[in-house]
Amino acid sequence: ITAEDLANELLWLRIDQNYLMAEKNKIRERELAESIASSSEEYLRQVGDWSPAESSDTTKNSSRRTSPQV
């Protein structure tokens, strides 16, 4: 085995390592996107659970403010 053979093997190992790191990053990105989507869905479910009465109470309270609306 020559020094050139070892250098080529090292180069291929680095290429393989970079490929694996890129794949790992893709997996992390997908997991993060799924987590964000799940959190968003949960938030929207919670917001959707508010009753119309609560919404109208908020509207009534905001109309009673003494400060001008901007």
N, C-alpha and C positions, 0 to 999 in steps of 0.2 A: 504494500500500500504506500502510495506516495503522498507527499505533503499536499499536492493538488487534489488528490482523491479525498483526503480528510477535509480540505477547505470546501470542496463541493458538497460533501456530506453535511458539514456544518451549515452551509447555506440552505440546503434542503430542510434541515431540521428547523432552522429559523423560519423558513417559509411555512412549514407545517405548524409551528407554534403560532405564528401570526394569524394563520387561517383559523386555528382553534380559538384563539382569543377573539377574533372577529365574530365567530359563531356564538361564543359565550356572550358577547356584548349584544348580539341580536336577541338572544334568549332573554337577557336582562331587560332590554328595551320592550320586548313583547310583554313580559311579566309586569313591568311598570305601567304600560298602556292598559293592560287588563285591570290592574289595581285602580288606576285612575277612573276607568270606565265604571267599575263596580262601585267606587265611592260616589261617582256622579249619579248613578242609578239609585243608590241608597238615599242620597240627598233629595233627589226628585221625588222619591217615594214618600219621604218624610214631609216635604213641602206639600205634596198632594194629599197628605192625611189631614191637613188643616181643614176645618169645617168652614162652610160659607159664612156661618154666624161669626166665627172668629175673624174672618176677613172683613165683614161688614163692621164689626166692632172697631177694628183698626181704622177703617175709613172714617167712622164717626169720630173717633178720638183725634185723628189728624185734622179733621175739619174744625175742631174746637180750639186749635192752636191760636194763640194771640199774636205770635210773630208772623210776619208776612211770608207767604210761600215764594220760593225763588225758583 
